[in-house]
């Protein structure tokens, strides 16, 4: 039982780490795409006055925006104003939905696999009981 809990904890930790990594990539893309277009005047970066700010502040706001989309909380501070931001918002929301589906699937598989030895024992017991009839 102790081993099963340790394996389950590691699997959950890996899943949360993967979701944070996807959130990081998403946040970097949220900032990179407008940067490659020389910060259009209607991009969220210019509107929030983040051009020329320290990189930690830019990163923090980018990841906040990405996580807000991924968790379906909202659009961050402001809704998208241009086509580029709109597509990044949609990509962010879809990646969040995929992460949510992965989390539900992994959690379900984890719950089913944690008690597999007891389930196997009961199956063998039922087979023997059926045979003995």
C-alpha positions, 0 to 999 in steps of 0.5 A: 500500500505504501508503494502504491501511494508513493507511485501515485504521488510521483505520477501526480507530481509529474502531471502537475509539472507537465501542466506548469511546463505547458503553462510556461510555454504558453506564456512565452508564446503569449509574449513572443508572438507580439514581440515578433510583430514589433509590438502592434499598438493594439496588442495586450503588451502595449495596452498594459504598458509592458514594453521595456519593463523588467523581464520578470514583470513581462514573464509574470504577466504573460504566464498570468494571461496564459494560465487565466486562459488555460484554466478558463477563468477569463481573458486576463485583464482585457479581452483580445483586441486583434487577430493575433491575440485572438488566435493565441487566446484560442490556442491557450484555451484549447491547451487548457482544455487538453490539460484538464482532460489529461488530468481527469484521465490520469486521475481516473487511471490512478484511482483504478490502479491503486487498488489493482491487487485487491481487485485481482484477488477478488477476481481470482476468488470469484473464479475459484468460487465459481469453479467449486460450484 
